[in-house]
Amino acid sequence: MLNHEFPPVGGGASPVSFELSKQMVQMGNTVDVVTMHYGDLARFETIDGINIYRTPAIRKRPDVAYTHELATYLPGSVIKTLNLIRKNRYDIIHCHFIVPGGPLAWVAGKLTNTPFLITCHGTDIPGHNPERFGLVHKLINPAWRFLARSAPALTSPSEYLKTLIIKNCPDAKVNVIPNGIYLDRFKSSEKTKSILLCSRIFNFKGFQYVIEAVKDMQTDWQVNVIGEGPYLGELKKLAEGSKTPIKFWGWLEKDDQRFYDLFNKSSIFVFPSEAENFPTVLLEAMAAGTAIITSNAAGCPEVTGHAALFVQPRDVAGIRDNINKLISSEKLRQQLSTAALEQVQQFSWKNIAARFVELYEEIIQSRTS
């Protein structure tokens, strides 16, 4: 597995690659991960049977990496990756993100004759998040298109992102395999009068519109916000003087019981993001049986199906109206909770991992033939 971010570092794609790796180990495979070093993390360790190698890099924050930091993943990892492949003769290389890991997967595959595939996660696709990476994508477009064409297979968690990939590279070979979730970590427990927001804090996530929607509401409900990120300071300023209590919990690791308690006890989950591929946080909200309000943009509707109320991005009035609907109707909250628990069953990691194994075998067989 090649991924520049791996727990405890990174956003949504980080736990995805971790959980997939863990599932592969449980199925009897050997999995080695080459990722970016950060802080005082060990250069090598084994977690849940996964061998994790962290290579030199200049990443300064666990929750976000900037372009010049991402660029250090390739030179820092190439020697370690090649040495591991020559020593262990892997069946396949699974790279996460076309950039920055795609060049590493292509070089390693060519030099060692090892088949590879790349899972796209959104920020590596031109047009998905132009506010953060629009200029970079323009600069690297020829190389990006080469990698997209050259990979034996790309995977996308959503039809939305597949469409965007094909728009940028019509001859790319793209398979849709959703992200997964371990359902037993969440429980649809007794709910409290609480509204939850959870994500890395960027302005395109739309949390500011939720705060604007609730700050003048007269209610005994509380809003909880989980996450860190460059837009957190602006959110806190906006929340000052809010009539609705708003508590910021910061970054909570997935082994922190408070993370699960907040999900399990929240009655409402709001996620009005403008640009999402296949947000795992919506899987978590469904597994906890929350009533969900999310945007009708990008990959969000694919995840929730009918188990959510939808709003246009940046629609403060729409968010407020839907929150008021849910606060005032326990019946509607229960209907959405039941629908969410049914919808999320299809995304169990056991099912998702089996689909990846099937694709691995197709790629290996094709190379052998």
Protein Blocks (a to p, Z undefined) as FASTA:
>chain_A
ZZfbdcfedcfklmmmmmmmmmmmmnopacddddddehjbcfbdceehiacdddddfbfb
fkbccfklmmmmmmmmmmmmmmmmmmnopabdcdehjblklmmmmmmmmmnopacdddde
hjmpghklmmlmmmmmmmmmmmmmmmmmmpmbdcdfbfklmmmmmmmmmmbccddddddd
dfklpccddddddddddddddfklommmmmmmmmmpccfbdcddedddjklmmmmmmmgo
pabdcddebjadfkbmklmmmmmmpmbdcdfbfbdcbdfklmmmmmnopacdddfehjll
mmnmmnbccddehilklmmmmmmmmmmmmklmmmmmmmmmmmmmmmgfklmmmmmmmmmm
mmmmmmmZZ
